[in-house]
Amino acid sequence: MQLISDTVDHVIGERVATDAQVPDFLQHSVNASVWADTYPTPPVNVNKAFDKLTKDEVIGQAINMLAAGHETTASQLCLITRILALKPWYQTKLVHEIHNTLYTKDTNELSMDYEKLQKMPFLDAFIKEVMRVNCSVT
């Protein structure tokens, strides 16, 4: 827990130091906290009329989000693994798409980056369909 707490504290410190506004849950918590006052340029949506979250409350919320998210992710990964085991056609198609997308002929290596992930429509559709059929959040 201390590692997660230290990491969240470090990420927030970097955002404040660079005056960064990232559109995510953590940023909304920071904007509603005592950290908002430390920005060189305070966020536009900082409301000074309410009691601000403390640093410990922001870090606690981030830890809660991580804890809740890992259960959902584990559940979805179990179902994906089951479907791939029961439907080898999907597995074969995904292996081909992943290999064809990630393989670099020049260097004869497999490498992955965000742009390459965007070029795998079957993988994207497969994961979205699993999540649609098995909505683990109710």
Secondary structure as UniProt FT lines:
FT   HELIX           2..18
FT   HELIX           25..31
FT   HELIX           34..38
FT   TURN            44..45
FT   TURN            48..49
FT   HELIX           55..86
FT   HELIX           88..102
FT   STRAND          103..104
FT   TURN            105..108
FT   STRAND          109..110
FT   HELIX           114..117
FT   TURN            118..119
FT   HELIX           121..133
//
